[in-house]
Amino acid sequence: MKLKSSKKQSKTNWEKLSTMEDSEINLSDSPELDESFFANATIRMPEPKKSVSMRIDQDVLEWYKHQGPGYQTRMNAVLRMYMRAKSNISKNLLSKSRKVSRQNSKKVVKKS
């Protein structure tokens, strides 16, 4: 397993930890999960991704791939953030257009 790099330096002595027996590791701050935990637990499965074929500029694709494994996940995250930003704008515009539409409907009703 490849570890992700972190800006903070770990205070863990990984070499010492890798040589320890499980029984030697202090787990006092991580209590074992008992039956009551699992009795109340629910399983939440992630939504499956949809496989698509998409045309992307070569330099854009190369840049994402150069960032390392998970480049498609990062591309999805960027697209999701864009979608959310545009959705907020769209919601505001839609709300305003509905308000104008209702006002226009009232005017039409009055003329009839």
C-alpha positions, 0 to 999 in steps of 0.5 A: 500500500502506498502512503499518501504524503502529508505536509505534517511530519508524523510523530509515529515511530513506524519502524518500531510499530512494525516490529511490535506484536499486536498485544504490545500496541496500546489501544486504550483510546480506541475501544473495541466495537461491541455488539451494541455498536453493530446493532445500531450501525447501518450500511451505506453503500456508495453510489456506483460510478457511471462509465463514460467515454469523454473527449479531453484535451491531451494536456489536461489529461496528462496533467491529471495523470501526472498527479498520480493514482486517483486522477479520475476521482480528482477529475470527478471532484472538480466536475462536482464542485463546478456542478454545485457552483453552477447549481447554486446560481441556477437555483437562484435564477430559477427562483427569480424566473418562477417569481416573474412567471407567477407575477406575469400569470397574475397579470394575465388572469386579471386581463381575462 
